[in-house]
Each structure stands twice: as C-alpha cells, then as structure tokens.
Amino acid sequence: MPPPPPSYLLVGPPDLLHDMTLDFLDVGWEVAVAGWRAVVTAAPADAAAPAPGWPTEVTLMGVRHGGHAAACAEHLSAQA
C-alpha cells in the first residue's frame, strides 16, 4: 500500500499562495488557502515524490499525513 500523500502547511503572502494554488491544481494536487496560510496536499500518485521547492517568501510550517481535510482543519483555523 502506498504511503498517504503528504500535506504541506505553508505561510506566505496571499497573492503568492494564490498563484501557487493555480500551479498545483493544474497537476491534480489539493490546495486550500485562507489569508496567509495554505495547505497543499499531493495527489495520491505523487505521495512518494520529493517535497516541492517553495519560494523564499513562503515558510513550510510542517508536513502532515492524515489527509487534506484534517490538515486544513488544523492549519487554516490556527491563530496567526
């Protein structure tokens, strides 16, 4: 059984996160953005792929493996 897809918890400028959303949606990844926070979850086929490189203006706050919805509930509702 393949590993569950990773969900990357990100913080960065909203306009940059929005632009990244379009790129990841184009390749079939799940993305959710709320203000300065975003969750990017790999497609199941990419679960074992190396982590993407993030722009310098974006900070990786953590990686979760419990599914996109759980990562969104944790990260997007967190206080800044």
PyMOL Python script that loads the backbone (N, CA, C, O; Angstrom):
from pymol import cmd

cmd.read_pdbstr("""\
ATOM      1  N   MET A   1       0.853  -1.177   0.000  1.00  0.00           N
ATOM      2  CA  MET A   1       0.000   0.000   0.000  1.00  0.00           C
ATOM      3  C   MET A   1       0.902   1.245   0.000  1.00  0.00           C
ATOM      4  O   MET A   1       1.831   1.334   0.802  1.00  0.00           O
ATOM      5  N   PRO A   2       0.629   2.207  -0.898  1.00  0.00           N
ATOM      6  CA  PRO A   2       1.472   3.401  -0.949  1.00  0.00           C
ATOM      7  C   PRO A   2       1.265   4.277   0.286  1.00  0.00           C
ATOM      8  O   PRO A   2       0.213   4.229   0.923  1.00  0.00           O
ATOM      9  N   PRO A   3       2.270   5.071   0.614  1.00  0.00           N
ATOM     10  CA  PRO A   3       2.116   5.967   1.764  1.00  0.00           C
ATOM     11  C   PRO A   3       1.034   7.008   1.474  1.00  0.00           C
ATOM     12  O   PRO A   3       0.779   7.334   0.314  1.00  0.00           O
ATOM     13  N   PRO A   4       0.398   7.528   2.527  1.00  0.00           N
ATOM     14  CA  PRO A   4      -0.602   8.570   2.286  1.00  0.00           C
ATOM     15  C   PRO A   4       0.079   9.830   1.759  1.00  0.00           C
ATOM     16  O   PRO A   4       1.227  10.107   2.107  1.00  0.00           O
ATOM     17  N   PRO A   5      -0.618  10.587   0.928  1.00  0.00           N
ATOM     18  CA  PRO A   5       0.002  11.806   0.383  1.00  0.00           C
ATOM     19  C   PRO A   5       0.305  12.808   1.493  1.00  0.00           C
ATOM     20  O   PRO A   5      -0.487  12.968   2.421  1.00  0.00           O
ATOM     21  N   PRO A   6       1.439  13.475   1.399  1.00  0.00           N
ATOM     22  CA  PRO A   6       1.762  14.494   2.386  1.00  0.00           C
ATOM     23  C   PRO A   6       0.967  15.771   2.142  1.00  0.00           C
ATOM     24  O   PRO A   6       0.660  16.131   1.005  1.00  0.00           O
ATOM     25  N   SER A   7       0.647  16.435   3.228  1.00  0.00           N
ATOM     26  CA  SER A   7       0.031  17.761   3.177  1.00  0.00           C
ATOM     27  C   SER A   7       1.047  18.743   3.742  1.00  0.00           C
ATOM     28  O   SER A   7       1.522  18.578   4.866  1.00  0.00           O
ATOM     29  N   TYR A   8       1.372  19.749   2.969  1.00  0.00           N
ATOM     30  CA  TYR A   8       2.355  20.754   3.363  1.00  0.00           C
ATOM     31  C   TYR A   8       1.623  21.966   3.935  1.00  0.00           C
ATOM     32  O   TYR A   8       0.738  22.524   3.287  1.00  0.00           O
ATOM     33  N   LEU A   9       1.994  22.368   5.142  1.00  0.00           N
ATOM     34  CA  LEU A   9       1.386  23.505   5.813  1.00  0.00           C
ATOM     35  C   LEU A   9       2.275  24.714   5.562  1.00  0.00           C
ATOM     36  O   LEU A   9       3.433  24.737   5.979  1.00  0.00           O
ATOM     37  N   LEU A  10       1.732  25.716   4.881  1.00  0.00           N
ATOM     38  CA  LEU A  10       2.522  26.849   4.429  1.00  0.00           C
ATOM     39  C   LEU A  10       1.994  28.168   4.976  1.00  0.00           C
ATOM     40  O   LEU A  10       0.809  28.305   5.278  1.00  0.00           O
ATOM     41  N   VAL A  11       2.897  29.133   5.098  1.00  0.00           N
ATOM     42  CA  VAL A  11       2.541  30.507   5.444  1.00  0.00           C
ATOM     43  C   VAL A  11       3.282  31.404   4.468  1.00  0.00           C
ATOM     44  O   VAL A  11       4.475  31.224   4.227  1.00  0.00           O
ATOM     45  N   GLY A  12       2.563  32.379   3.902  1.00  0.00           N
ATOM     46  CA  GLY A  12       3.195  33.300   2.970  1.00  0.00           C
ATOM     47  C   GLY A  12       2.225  34.358   2.497  1.00  0.00           C
ATOM     48  O   GLY A  12       1.063  34.360   2.903  1.00  0.00           O
ATOM     49  N   PRO A  13       2.682  35.251   1.651  1.00  0.00           N
ATOM     50  CA  PRO A  13       1.825  36.316   1.142  1.00  0.00           C
ATOM     51  C   PRO A  13       0.632  35.741   0.365  1.00  0.00           C
ATOM     52  O   PRO A  13       0.804  34.847  -0.465  1.00  0.00           O
ATOM     53  N   PRO A  14      -0.559  36.248   0.631  1.00  0.00           N
ATOM     54  CA  PRO A  14      -1.763  35.703  -0.015  1.00  0.00           C
ATOM     55  C   PRO A  14      -1.698  35.688  -1.542  1.00  0.00           C
ATOM     56  O   PRO A  14      -2.157  34.728  -2.160  1.00  0.00           O
ATOM     57  N   ASP A  15      -1.145  36.719  -2.160  1.00  0.00           N
ATOM     58  CA  ASP A  15      -1.094  36.734  -3.623  1.00  0.00           C
ATOM     59  C   ASP A  15      -0.189  35.633  -4.162  1.00  0.00           C
ATOM     60  O   ASP A  15      -0.498  35.028  -5.189  1.00  0.00           O
ATOM     61  N   LEU A  16       0.906  35.371  -3.494  1.00  0.00           N
ATOM     62  CA  LEU A  16       1.811  34.299  -3.909  1.00  0.00           C
ATOM     63  C   LEU A  16       1.166  32.934  -3.675  1.00  0.00           C
ATOM     64  O   LEU A  16       1.271  32.048  -4.523  1.00  0.00           O
ATOM     65  N   LEU A  17       0.505  32.758  -2.539  1.00  0.00           N
ATOM     66  CA  LEU A  17      -0.184  31.489  -2.269  1.00  0.00           C
ATOM     67  C   LEU A  17      -1.266  31.242  -3.319  1.00  0.00           C
ATOM     68  O   LEU A  17      -1.458  30.106  -3.753  1.00  0.00           O
ATOM     69  N   HIS A  18      -1.966  32.288  -3.726  1.00  0.00           N
ATOM     70  CA  HIS A  18      -2.994  32.139  -4.765  1.00  0.00           C
ATOM     71  C   HIS A  18      -2.359  31.682  -6.081  1.00  0.00           C
ATOM     72  O   HIS A  18      -2.882  30.782  -6.739  1.00  0.00           O
ATOM     73  N   ASP A  19      -1.242  32.291  -6.468  1.00  0.00           N
ATOM     74  CA  ASP A  19      -0.562  31.886  -7.702  1.00  0.00           C
ATOM     75  C   ASP A  19      -0.106  30.434  -7.625  1.00  0.00           C
ATOM     76  O   ASP A  19      -0.223  29.693  -8.601  1.00  0.00           O
ATOM     77  N   MET A  20       0.412  30.028  -6.476  1.00  0.00           N
ATOM     78  CA  MET A  20       0.834  28.639  -6.290  1.00  0.00           C
ATOM     79  C   MET A  20      -0.356  27.696  -6.398  1.00  0.00           C
ATOM     80  O   MET A  20      -0.229  26.589  -6.921  1.00  0.00           O
ATOM     81  N   THR A  21      -1.512  28.130  -5.907  1.00  0.00           N
ATOM     82  CA  THR A  21      -2.728  27.316  -5.980  1.00  0.00           C
ATOM     83  C   THR A  21      -3.003  26.897  -7.409  1.00  0.00           C
ATOM     84  O   THR A  21      -3.273  25.726  -7.679  1.00  0.00           O
ATOM     85  N   LEU A  22      -2.936  27.841  -8.315  1.00  0.00           N
ATOM     86  CA  LEU A  22      -3.218  27.544  -9.722  1.00  0.00           C
ATOM     87  C   LEU A  22      -2.243  26.512 -10.276  1.00  0.00           C
ATOM     88  O   LEU A  22      -2.642  25.614 -11.017  1.00  0.00           O
ATOM     89  N   ASP A  23      -0.965  26.639  -9.920  1.00  0.00           N
ATOM     90  CA  ASP A  23       0.040  25.685 -10.403  1.00  0.00           C
ATOM     91  C   ASP A  23      -0.228  24.279  -9.886  1.00  0.00           C
ATOM     92  O   ASP A  23      -0.157  23.315 -10.649  1.00  0.00           O
ATOM     93  N   PHE A  24      -0.536  24.151  -8.594  1.00  0.00           N
ATOM     94  CA  PHE A  24      -0.751  22.827  -8.022  1.00  0.00           C
ATOM     95  C   PHE A  24      -2.078  22.211  -8.470  1.00  0.00           C
ATOM     96  O   PHE A  24      -2.160  20.998  -8.664  1.00  0.00           O
ATOM     97  N   LEU A  25      -3.096  23.016  -8.632  1.00  0.00           N
ATOM     98  CA  LEU A  25      -4.362  22.479  -9.132  1.00  0.00           C
ATOM     99  C   LEU A  25      -4.194  21.921 -10.542  1.00  0.00           C
ATOM    100  O   LEU A  25      -4.837  20.936 -10.902  1.00  0.00           O
ATOM    101  N   ASP A  26      -3.332  22.548 -11.338  1.00  0.00           N
ATOM    102  CA  ASP A  26      -3.076  22.084 -12.705  1.00  0.00           C
ATOM    103  C   ASP A  26      -2.489  20.677 -12.747  1.00  0.00           C
ATOM    104  O   ASP A  26      -2.671  19.962 -13.732  1.00  0.00           O
ATOM    105  N   VAL A  27      -1.783  20.269 -11.684  1.00  0.00           N
ATOM    106  CA  VAL A  27      -1.169  18.936 -11.664  1.00  0.00           C
ATOM    107  C   VAL A  27      -1.943  17.953 -10.787  1.00  0.00           C
ATOM    108  O   VAL A  27      -1.465  16.852 -10.514  1.00  0.00           O
ATOM    109  N   GLY A  28      -3.144  18.354 -10.343  1.00  0.00           N
ATOM    110  CA  GLY A  28      -4.007  17.426  -9.621  1.00  0.00           C
ATOM    111  C   GLY A  28      -3.824  17.358  -8.122  1.00  0.00           C
ATOM    112  O   GLY A  28      -4.316  16.428  -7.483  1.00  0.00           O
ATOM    113  N   TRP A  29      -3.119  18.335  -7.539  1.00  0.00           N
ATOM    114  CA  TRP A  29      -2.958  18.366  -6.088  1.00  0.00           C
ATOM    115  C   TRP A  29      -4.110  19.156  -5.477  1.00  0.00           C
ATOM    116  O   TRP A  29      -4.717  19.996  -6.142  1.00  0.00           O
ATOM    117  N   GLU A  30      -4.408  18.884  -4.210  1.00  0.00           N
ATOM    118  CA  GLU A  30      -5.433  19.640  -3.499  1.00  0.00           C
ATOM    119  C   GLU A  30      -4.790  20.849  -2.832  1.00  0.00           C
ATOM    120  O   GLU A  30      -3.694  20.754  -2.280  1.00  0.00           O
ATOM    121  N   VAL A  31      -5.476  21.980  -2.887  1.00  0.00           N
ATOM    122  CA  VAL A  31      -4.949  23.212  -2.304  1.00  0.00           C
ATOM    123  C   VAL A  31      -6.082  23.969  -1.634  1.00  0.00           C
ATOM    124  O   VAL A  31      -7.188  24.055  -2.168  1.00  0.00           O
ATOM    125  N   ALA A  32      -5.798  24.515  -0.464  1.00  0.00           N
ATOM    126  CA  ALA A  32      -6.734  25.403   0.222  1.00  0.00           C
ATOM    127  C   ALA A  32      -5.932  26.570   0.774  1.00  0.00           C
ATOM    128  O   ALA A  32      -4.846  26.384   1.323  1.00  0.00           O
ATOM    129  N   VAL A  33      -6.476  27.777   0.626  1.00  0.00           N
ATOM    130  CA  VAL A  33      -5.798  28.986   1.094  1.00  0.00           C
ATOM    131  C   VAL A  33      -6.774  29.791   1.933  1.00  0.00           C
ATOM    132  O   VAL A  33      -7.939  29.949   1.567  1.00  0.00           O
ATOM    133  N   ALA A  34      -6.295  30.297   3.056  1.00  0.00           N
ATOM    134  CA  ALA A  34      -7.075  31.200   3.907  1.00  0.00           C
ATOM    135  C   ALA A  34      -6.123  32.287   4.390  1.00  0.00           C
ATOM    136  O   ALA A  34      -5.327  32.069   5.304  1.00  0.00           O
ATOM    137  N   GLY A  35      -6.213  33.447   3.774  1.00  0.00           N
ATOM    138  CA  GLY A  35      -5.332  34.548   4.156  1.00  0.00           C
ATOM    139  C   GLY A  35      -3.881  34.211   3.885  1.00  0.00           C
ATOM    140  O   GLY A  35      -3.494  33.937   2.749  1.00  0.00           O
ATOM    141  N   TRP A  36      -3.082  34.234   4.943  1.00  0.00           N
ATOM    142  CA  TRP A  36      -1.647  33.988   4.841  1.00  0.00           C
ATOM    143  C   TRP A  36      -1.277  32.518   5.002  1.00  0.00           C
ATOM    144  O   TRP A  36      -0.092  32.188   5.042  1.00  0.00           O
ATOM    145  N   ARG A  37      -2.259  31.633   5.095  1.00  0.00           N
ATOM    146  CA  ARG A  37      -1.990  30.210   5.311  1.00  0.00           C
ATOM    147  C   ARG A  37      -2.517  29.378   4.141  1.00  0.00           C
ATOM    148  O   ARG A  37      -3.527  29.716   3.524  1.00  0.00           O
ATOM    149  N   ALA A  38      -1.813  28.288   3.854  1.00  0.00           N
ATOM    150  CA  ALA A  38      -2.240  27.385   2.790  1.00  0.00           C
ATOM    151  C   ALA A  38      -1.887  25.950   3.168  1.00  0.00           C
ATOM    152  O   ALA A  38      -0.951  25.693   3.924  1.00  0.00           O
ATOM    153  N   VAL A  39      -2.663  25.034   2.618  1.00  0.00           N
ATOM    154  CA  VAL A  39      -2.379  23.602   2.715  1.00  0.00           C
ATOM    155  C   VAL A  39      -2.324  23.081   1.291  1.00  0.00           C
ATOM    156  O   VAL A  39      -3.259  23.270   0.513  1.00  0.00           O
ATOM    157  N   VAL A  40      -1.231  22.430   0.956  1.00  0.00           N
ATOM    158  CA  VAL A  40      -1.045  21.824  -0.361  1.00  0.00           C
ATOM    159  C   VAL A  40      -0.836  20.335  -0.130  1.00  0.00           C
ATOM    160  O   VAL A  40       0.114  19.931   0.539  1.00  0.00           O
ATOM    161  N   THR A  41      -1.730  19.521  -0.688  1.00  0.00           N
ATOM    162  CA  THR A  41      -1.673  18.073  -0.498  1.00  0.00           C
ATOM    163  C   THR A  41      -1.398  17.394  -1.834  1.00  0.00           C
ATOM    164  O   THR A  41      -2.090  17.633  -2.824  1.00  0.00           O
ATOM    165  N   ALA A  42      -0.385  16.552  -1.843  1.00  0.00           N
ATOM    166  CA  ALA A  42      -0.006  15.842  -3.061  1.00  0.00           C
ATOM    167  C   ALA A  42      -1.125  14.921  -3.526  1.00  0.00           C
ATOM    168  O   ALA A  42      -1.924  14.431  -2.729  1.00  0.00           O
ATOM    169  N   ALA A  43      -1.163  14.703  -4.819  1.00  0.00           N
ATOM    170  CA  ALA A  43      -2.074  13.710  -5.388  1.00  0.00           C
ATOM    171  C   ALA A  43      -1.608  12.323  -4.931  1.00  0.00           C
ATOM    172  O   ALA A  43      -0.414  12.124  -4.709  1.00  0.00           O
ATOM    173  N   PRO A  44      -2.519  11.371  -4.787  1.00  0.00           N
ATOM    174  CA  PRO A  44      -2.110  10.027  -4.356  1.00  0.00           C
ATOM    175  C   PRO A  44      -0.974   9.435  -5.193  1.00  0.00           C
ATOM    176  O   PRO A  44      -0.105   8.750  -4.656  1.00  0.00           O
ATOM    177  N   ALA A  45      -0.974   9.690  -6.485  1.00  0.00           N
ATOM    178  CA  ALA A  45       0.085   9.157  -7.347  1.00  0.00           C
ATOM    179  C   ALA A  45       1.447   9.779  -7.041  1.00  0.00           C
ATOM    180  O   ALA A  45       2.482   9.211  -7.390  1.00  0.00           O
ATOM    181  N   ASP A  46       1.446  10.942  -6.392  1.00  0.00           N
ATOM    182  CA  ASP A  46       2.690  11.640  -6.072  1.00  0.00           C
ATOM    183  C   ASP A  46       3.070  11.524  -4.597  1.00  0.00           C
ATOM    184  O   ASP A  46       3.937  12.259  -4.126  1.00  0.00           O
ATOM    185  N   ALA A  47       2.440  10.619  -3.869  1.00  0.00           N
ATOM    186  CA  ALA A  47       2.646  10.512  -2.423  1.00  0.00           C
ATOM    187  C   ALA A  47       4.106  10.287  -2.044  1.00  0.00           C
ATOM    188  O   ALA A  47       4.548  10.775  -1.004  1.00  0.00           O
ATOM    189  N   ALA A  48       4.850   9.574  -2.850  1.00  0.00           N
ATOM    190  CA  ALA A  48       6.248   9.276  -2.527  1.00  0.00           C
ATOM    191  C   ALA A  48       7.223  10.240  -3.203  1.00  0.00           C
ATOM    192  O   ALA A  48       8.437  10.082  -3.075  1.00  0.00           O
ATOM    193  N   ALA A  49       6.708  11.222  -3.912  1.00  0.00           N
ATOM    194  CA  ALA A  49       7.577  12.178  -4.611  1.00  0.00           C
ATOM    195  C   ALA A  49       8.286  13.084  -3.612  1.00  0.00           C
ATOM    196  O   ALA A  49       7.784  13.298  -2.508  1.00  0.00           O
ATOM    197  N   PRO A  50       9.439  13.615  -3.984  1.00  0.00           N
ATOM    198  CA  PRO A  50      10.123  14.565  -3.101  1.00  0.00           C
ATOM    199  C   PRO A  50       9.266  15.817  -2.898  1.00  0.00           C
ATOM    200  O   PRO A  50       8.440  16.164  -3.743  1.00  0.00           O
ATOM    201  N   ALA A  51       9.474  16.474  -1.783  1.00  0.00           N
ATOM    202  CA  ALA A  51       8.741  17.708  -1.489  1.00  0.00           C
ATOM    203  C   ALA A  51       9.080  18.769  -2.533  1.00  0.00           C
ATOM    204  O   ALA A  51      10.214  18.842  -3.005  1.00  0.00           O
ATOM    205  N   PRO A  52       8.100  19.584  -2.888  1.00  0.00           N
ATOM    206  CA  PRO A  52       8.386  20.677  -3.829  1.00  0.00           C
ATOM    207  C   PRO A  52       9.321  21.703  -3.200  1.00  0.00           C
ATOM    208  O   PRO A  52       9.451  21.779  -1.978  1.00  0.00           O
ATOM    209  N   GLY A  53       9.959  22.476  -4.040  1.00  0.00           N
ATOM    210  CA  GLY A  53      10.724  23.617  -3.559  1.00  0.00           C
ATOM    211  C   GLY A  53       9.766  24.791  -3.417  1.00  0.00           C
ATOM    212  O   GLY A  53       8.991  25.073  -4.331  1.00  0.00           O
ATOM    213  N   TRP A  54       9.811  25.463  -2.301  1.00  0.00           N
ATOM    214  CA  TRP A  54       8.898  26.582  -2.055  1.00  0.00           C
ATOM    215  C   TRP A  54       9.620  27.895  -2.305  1.00  0.00           C
ATOM    216  O   TRP A  54      10.823  27.989  -2.064  1.00  0.00           O
ATOM    217  N   PRO A  55       8.905  28.921  -2.788  1.00  0.00           N
ATOM    218  CA  PRO A  55       9.531  30.238  -2.951  1.00  0.00           C
ATOM    219  C   PRO A  55      10.069  30.738  -1.605  1.00  0.00           C
ATOM    220  O   PRO A  55       9.570  30.343  -0.551  1.00  0.00           O
ATOM    221  N   THR A  56      11.067  31.590  -1.640  1.00  0.00           N
ATOM    222  CA  THR A  56      11.680  32.070  -0.405  1.00  0.00           C
ATOM    223  C   THR A  56      10.702  32.852   0.465  1.00  0.00           C
ATOM    224  O   THR A  56      10.900  32.938   1.677  1.00  0.00           O
ATOM    225  N   GLU A  57       9.655  33.420  -0.119  1.00  0.00           N
ATOM    226  CA  GLU A  57       8.677  34.179   0.657  1.00  0.00           C
ATOM    227  C   GLU A  57       7.683  33.286   1.393  1.00  0.00           C
ATOM    228  O   GLU A  57       6.881  33.774   2.189  1.00  0.00           O
ATOM    229  N   VAL A  58       7.733  31.986   1.133  1.00  0.00           N
ATOM    230  CA  VAL A  58       6.802  31.020   1.733  1.00  0.00           C
ATOM    231  C   VAL A  58       7.563  30.183   2.756  1.00  0.00           C
ATOM    232  O   VAL A  58       8.666  29.708   2.489  1.00  0.00           O
ATOM    233  N   THR A  59       6.957  30.009   3.934  1.00  0.00           N
ATOM    234  CA  THR A  59       7.565  29.207   5.001  1.00  0.00           C
ATOM    235  C   THR A  59       6.796  27.904   5.172  1.00  0.00           C
ATOM    236  O   THR A  59       5.574  27.909   5.318  1.00  0.00           O
ATOM    237  N   LEU A  60       7.511  26.803   5.153  1.00  0.00           N
ATOM    238  CA  LEU A  60       6.926  25.493   5.423  1.00  0.00           C
ATOM    239  C   LEU A  60       6.824  25.331   6.934  1.00  0.00           C
ATOM    240  O   LEU A  60       7.840  25.317   7.629  1.00  0.00           O
ATOM    241  N   MET A  61       5.602  25.210   7.442  1.00  0.00           N
ATOM    242  CA  MET A  61       5.366  25.110   8.876  1.00  0.00           C
ATOM    243  C   MET A  61       5.287  23.659   9.357  1.00  0.00           C
ATOM    244  O   MET A  61       5.365  23.397  10.557  1.00  0.00           O
ATOM    245  N   GLY A  62       5.134  22.730   8.436  1.00  0.00           N
ATOM    246  CA  GLY A  62       5.059  21.326   8.819  1.00  0.00           C
ATOM    247  C   GLY A  62       4.508  20.482   7.697  1.00  0.00           C
ATOM    248  O   GLY A  62       4.052  21.000   6.678  1.00  0.00           O
ATOM    249  N   VAL A  63       4.553  19.175   7.891  1.00  0.00           N
ATOM    250  CA  VAL A  63       4.028  18.205   6.932  1.00  0.00           C
ATOM    251  C   VAL A  63       3.158  17.234   7.701  1.00  0.00           C
ATOM    252  O   VAL A  63       3.569  16.735   8.749  1.00  0.00           O
ATOM    253  N   ARG A  64       1.971  16.960   7.206  1.00  0.00           N
ATOM    254  CA  ARG A  64       1.039  16.025   7.835  1.00  0.00           C
ATOM    255  C   ARG A  64       0.690  14.915   6.840  1.00  0.00           C
ATOM    256  O   ARG A  64       0.776  15.102   5.626  1.00  0.00           O
ATOM    257  N   HIS A  65       0.298  13.770   7.371  1.00  0.00           N
ATOM    258  CA  HIS A  65      -0.065  12.627   6.527  1.00  0.00           C
ATOM    259  C   HIS A  65      -1.452  12.097   6.864  1.00  0.00           C
ATOM    260  O   HIS A  65      -1.736  10.924   6.619  1.00  0.00           O
ATOM    261  N   GLY A  66      -2.313  12.929   7.417  1.00  0.00           N
ATOM    262  CA  GLY A  66      -3.648  12.484   7.822  1.00  0.00           C
ATOM    263  C   GLY A  66      -4.757  12.867   6.877  1.00  0.00           C
ATOM    264  O   GLY A  66      -5.932  12.718   7.211  1.00  0.00           O
ATOM    265  N   GLY A  67      -4.406  13.365   5.687  1.00  0.00           N
ATOM    266  CA  GLY A  67      -5.415  13.764   4.717  1.00  0.00           C
ATOM    267  C   GLY A  67      -5.551  15.284   4.631  1.00  0.00           C
ATOM    268  O   GLY A  67      -5.214  16.016   5.562  1.00  0.00           O
ATOM    269  N   HIS A  68      -6.048  15.722   3.500  1.00  0.00           N
ATOM    270  CA  HIS A  68      -6.164  17.153   3.223  1.00  0.00           C
ATOM    271  C   HIS A  68      -7.133  17.842   4.179  1.00  0.00           C
ATOM    272  O   HIS A  68      -6.830  18.913   4.704  1.00  0.00           O
ATOM    273  N   ALA A  69      -8.286  17.239   4.406  1.00  0.00           N
ATOM    274  CA  ALA A  69      -9.294  17.866   5.275  1.00  0.00           C
ATOM    275  C   ALA A  69      -8.763  18.055   6.696  1.00  0.00           C
ATOM    276  O   ALA A  69      -8.978  19.105   7.302  1.00  0.00           O
ATOM    277  N   ALA A  70      -8.081  17.061   7.222  1.00  0.00           N
ATOM    278  CA  ALA A  70      -7.538  17.167   8.584  1.00  0.00           C
ATOM    279  C   ALA A  70      -6.451  18.227   8.652  1.00  0.00           C
ATOM    280  O   ALA A  70      -6.380  18.980   9.624  1.00  0.00           O
ATOM    281  N   ALA A  71      -5.597  18.296   7.625  1.00  0.00           N
ATOM    282  CA  ALA A  71      -4.537  19.305   7.605  1.00  0.00           C
ATOM    283  C   ALA A  71      -5.132  20.705   7.519  1.00  0.00           C
ATOM    284  O   ALA A  71      -4.634  21.635   8.155  1.00  0.00           O
ATOM    285  N   CYS A  72      -6.189  20.856   6.740  1.00  0.00           N
ATOM    286  CA  CYS A  72      -6.861  22.164   6.628  1.00  0.00           C
ATOM    287  C   CYS A  72      -7.489  22.555   7.959  1.00  0.00           C
ATOM    288  O   CYS A  72      -7.369  23.701   8.392  1.00  0.00           O
ATOM    289  N   ALA A  73      -8.154  21.612   8.602  1.00  0.00           N
ATOM    290  CA  ALA A  73      -8.793  21.915   9.888  1.00  0.00           C
ATOM    291  C   ALA A  73      -7.761  22.365  10.904  1.00  0.00           C
ATOM    292  O   ALA A  73      -8.023  23.273  11.693  1.00  0.00           O
ATOM    293  N   GLU A  74      -6.598  21.746  10.896  1.00  0.00           N
ATOM    294  CA  GLU A  74      -5.534  22.113  11.843  1.00  0.00           C
ATOM    295  C   GLU A  74      -4.894  23.460  11.489  1.00  0.00           C
ATOM    296  O   GLU A  74      -4.814  24.359  12.326  1.00  0.00           O
ATOM    297  N   HIS A  75      -4.446  23.586  10.257  1.00  0.00           N
ATOM    298  CA  HIS A  75      -3.598  24.716   9.892  1.00  0.00           C
ATOM    299  C   HIS A  75      -4.382  25.991   9.562  1.00  0.00           C
ATOM    300  O   HIS A  75      -3.987  27.083   9.970  1.00  0.00           O
ATOM    301  N   LEU A  76      -5.476  25.856   8.837  1.00  0.00           N
ATOM    302  CA  LEU A  76      -6.193  27.047   8.392  1.00  0.00           C
ATOM    303  C   LEU A  76      -7.002  27.694   9.510  1.00  0.00           C
ATOM    304  O   LEU A  76      -7.343  28.875   9.427  1.00  0.00           O
ATOM    305  N   SER A  77      -7.306  26.940  10.539  1.00  0.00           N
ATOM    306  CA  SER A  77      -8.052  27.520  11.651  1.00  0.00           C
ATOM    307  C   SER A  77      -7.136  28.008  12.772  1.00  0.00           C
ATOM    308  O   SER A  77      -7.605  28.582  13.755  1.00  0.00           O
ATOM    309  N   ALA A  78      -5.818  27.777  12.622  1.00  0.00           N
ATOM    310  CA  ALA A  78      -4.847  28.180  13.658  1.00  0.00           C
ATOM    311  C   ALA A  78      -4.764  29.705  13.727  1.00  0.00           C
ATOM    312  O   ALA A  78      -4.907  30.391  12.715  1.00  0.00           O
ATOM    313  N   GLN A  79      -4.537  30.212  14.906  1.00  0.00           N
ATOM    314  CA  GLN A  79      -4.352  31.654  15.090  1.00  0.00           C
ATOM    315  C   GLN A  79      -2.986  32.057  14.562  1.00  0.00           C
ATOM    316  O   GLN A  79      -2.004  31.340  14.754  1.00  0.00           O
ATOM    317  N   ALA A  80      -2.924  33.177  13.913  1.00  0.00           N
ATOM    318  CA  ALA A  80      -1.643  33.674  13.369  1.00  0.00           C
ATOM    319  C   ALA A  80      -0.755  34.193  14.475  1.00  0.00           C
ATOM    320  O   ALA A  80       0.358  34.649  14.210  1.00  0.00           O
TER     321      ALA A  80
END
""", "prot")
cmd.dss("prot")
cmd.show_as("cartoon", "prot")
cmd.util.cbc("prot")
cmd.orient("prot")
